[in-house]
Amino acid sequence: MKIAYLLNSYPMTSTTFIRREIEALVAEGVEVERFAARPWGEKLVDPLDLAEQQRTRYLLAGNVPNLFAAFLRELVANPVRLARATGVAFRLWRNAREGFGRHAAYLLQGVYFKQQAARSGAAHVHTHFATNATSIALLSHVLGGPGYSFTAHGPDEFENTDRLSFDLKMRHARFIAAISAFGRVQLIRASRWAHWPKIEIVHCGLALPDFAPAPNPGNQVLVNIARFNSQKGLLLIPAAVAAVKDEFPGLKVVLIGDGEERPALEAEIARHGVAGHIELRGWQSNVEVRRALLESRGLLLPSFAEGLPVVIMEAFALGRPVISTYIAGIPELVDASCGWLAPAGDVDALAAALRDALSADAARLARMGDEARRRAVARHDIAASARQLKGLFSRA
């Protein structure tokens, strides 16, 4: 079986889960062609991501003449379907209520991708996130290209389902994957009754052999791994650390990642006088992230908006409990047996969770770590998810 994966920017440091999914499908005997609209605009740090970039064909980067040549070929050979696809592109633009030029570019990419998919022999296309890559897959399909499916993650997608034409994309899709029960409900809310049977829960997964658990060191180090943006709740961390640092002088929070909120975060660290307790390491490779988690007491993720964070699965697989928030799909995975949940945005509740986590004795940390590992193995084995996806692709 040969399929194509079509992404927006790929690979990216924050979407390692897609690369793992592709690798697991290849291990199951699925041949995967990688396509993306463009390379990621930031520096890749993981060798596996750098290798994946070399395997990916890009629709936009340095390719504008080929896009127009493909459009002219389609105009001559396939005018009726091209007119139909143009109408769909117009509907996508009308629903979005902005970006006419961007949607015209989606049509050009849809034409080019349809022709490239035919040349590659890909029988089906899968995308992640119901945004521009799914628009391109839809347009390619209307032109006569292969059928498509997509995985919806949230949280941004679920805030703009009308403008993203969810119902239209779900109508034409062969199936739609949700990463959690919460995500499935959001897809149901965004669609008609007739589309509900197409929605499958396919958990994001880990290559579990890469995540060998180890005893908790019992130190006072917590790790956060996230893009520095407003959804991740990072600006609460300095205040919460300031509230408990006198009780736990060895407390250290390691922040792995970067992004647009870094200046505000640095200002909050200075304002609360906790520079000695918070370390900003920038983006790290997958190996370095695993090492940081193993060297910590647990993961700290005080998010305001999420789907179901892969980094929680990674911490669990390594036997580390998690401090997070009552949002989206997180409570499906985290509860008091393996972590601490606080209301999003509540600094006092976050400080209380820090206090309890830092006070936990070795026996309690071990029990929580064992339960965390059990849940990761039971729900988030990428090999099992790949077998499920392979079956869905075969039926599609």
MORANOR-V8149 format. One record per pair of residues at least 24 apart in sequence whose ideal C-beta (glycine too) atoms are under 6 Angstrom apart, sorted by sequence separation. I is the first residue (numbers start at 1). GAP is how many residues later the second one is. D is the distance in Angstrom with one decimal. If there is no record, write none. Layout:
((I,GAP,D) (I,GAP,D))
//
This chain:
((122,24,5.9) (129,24,6.0) (149,24,5.4) (166,24,4.1) (167,24,5.4) (258,24,5.3) (294,24,5.7) (148,25,6.0) (149,25,5.1) (170,25,4.5) (175,25,5.7) (177,25,4.1) (179,25,5.4) (252,25,5.7) (253,25,4.9) (254,25,5.0) (255,25,5.0) (256,25,5.1) (258,25,5.7) (293,25,5.1) (10,26,4.0) (110,26,4.9) (114,26,4.1) (149,26,4.8) (151,26,4.1) (153,26,5.7) (251,26,5.4) (5,27,5.8) (109,27,4.8) (113,27,4.9) (130,27,5.1) (147,27,4.6) (293,27,5.6) (12,28,4.6) (117,28,5.5) (158,28,4.3) (220,28,5.2) (256,28,5.1) (1,29,5.3) (2,29,4.2) (3,29,6.0) (4,29,4.5) (5,29,5.5) (6,29,4.7) (7,29,4.4) (8,29,5.2) (9,29,5.6) (106,29,4.8) (110,29,2.9) (114,29,4.7) (117,29,5.5) (154,29,5.8) (161,29,3.7) (228,29,5.7) (106,30,5.5) (110,30,4.5) (220,30,4.0) (227,30,5.5) (228,30,5.7) (229,30,5.1) (238,30,4.3) (242,30,4.1) (323,30,5.0) (338,30,5.1) (4,31,5.8) (9,31,4.5) (114,31,3.6) (138,31,5.6) (141,31,5.9) (220,31,4.7) (221,31,4.9) (222,31,5.1) (223,31,4.8) (224,31,4.9) (225,31,4.6) (226,31,5.0) (228,31,3.3) (234,31,5.4) (238,31,4.9) (107,32,5.8) (227,32,4.5) (229,32,5.5) (242,32,5.3) (245,32,5.5) (19,33,5.4) (228,33,4.3) (235,33,5.3) (239,33,5.8) (241,33,4.7) (338,33,4.4) (130,34,5.5) (138,34,5.6) (228,34,5.0) (238,34,4.2) (323,34,5.6) (337,34,4.8) (338,34,4.2) (134,35,5.4) (152,35,5.9) (238,36,5.2) (241,36,5.2) (71,37,5.7) (74,37,4.8) (11,38,4.4) (254,38,5.9) (130,39,5.8) (71,40,5.1) (304,40,5.0) (11,41,4.5) (67,41,4.4) (70,41,5.0) (11,42,5.8) (70,42,4.1) (92,43,5.6) (67,45,5.1) (70,45,5.3) (10,46,5.9) (321,47,4.2) (302,48,5.5) (59,50,4.6) (319,50,3.6) (321,51,5.8) (59,53,5.9) (85,54,5.1) (88,54,5.2) (319,54,4.8) (316,56,3.8) (85,57,4.5) (84,58,5.7) (85,58,4.9) (316,59,5.7) (317,59,4.0) (316,60,4.0) (81,62,5.0) (81,63,5.3) (313,63,5.5) (225,64,5.9) (236,66,5.3) (96,67,5.1) (313,67,4.5) (95,68,5.9) (223,69,5.1) (233,69,3.8) (95,70,4.6) (223,70,5.7) (233,70,5.1) (232,71,5.3) (233,71,5.0) (92,73,5.3) (223,73,4.5) (231,73,5.4) (222,74,5.9) (231,74,4.2) (221,75,4.5) (222,75,6.0) (221,76,5.8) (222,76,5.9) (223,76,5.7) (224,76,4.9) (219,78,5.8) (222,78,4.3) (214,80,5.3) (225,86,4.6) (33,87,4.8) (33,89,5.3) (213,105,5.3) (204,106,5.3) (211,106,3.7) (213,106,3.5) (206,107,5.7) (211,107,5.4) (240,107,5.6) (244,107,5.5) (239,108,4.9) (243,108,3.9) (18,110,5.5) (240,110,4.4) (244,110,5.2) (248,110,4.8) (206,111,5.4) (236,111,5.3) (240,111,4.4) (244,111,5.3) (4,113,5.5) (236,114,5.8) (240,114,5.7) (4,118,3.9) (2,119,5.3) (3,119,5.6) (6,119,5.4) (2,120,5.3) (3,121,4.6) (4,121,4.8) (5,121,5.6) (6,121,5.0) (8,124,5.5) (8,125,4.9) (7,126,5.4) (6,127,5.0) (179,128,5.6) (180,128,4.5) (179,129,5.3) (6,131,5.5) (220,138,5.6) (218,144,5.4) (182,146,5.2) (182,147,4.2) (180,149,3.2) (216,149,4.4) (155,150,3.9) (155,151,6.0) (181,151,5.9) (180,152,5.5) (154,153,4.0) (216,153,5.6) (153,154,4.1) (213,160,5.2) (208,173,5.6) (206,174,5.5) (205,175,4.8) (207,175,5.4) (203,176,5.5) (205,176,5.5) (206,176,5.6) (203,177,5.5) (205,177,3.1) (205,180,4.1) (203,182,5.6) (202,183,5.7) (202,186,5.7) (17,187,4.8) (20,187,5.8) (14,213,5.4) (175,217,5.5) (174,222,3.7) (45,238,5.2) (46,239,4.4) (45,240,5.3) (46,240,5.3) (147,249,5.7) (124,269,5.4) (13,270,5.2) (124,272,5.4) (17,293,4.6) (24,358,4.4) (28,358,5.1) (24,359,5.7) (30,360,5.7) (25,361,4.9) (20,362,5.3) (24,362,3.5) (28,362,5.2) (3,390,5.7))
//
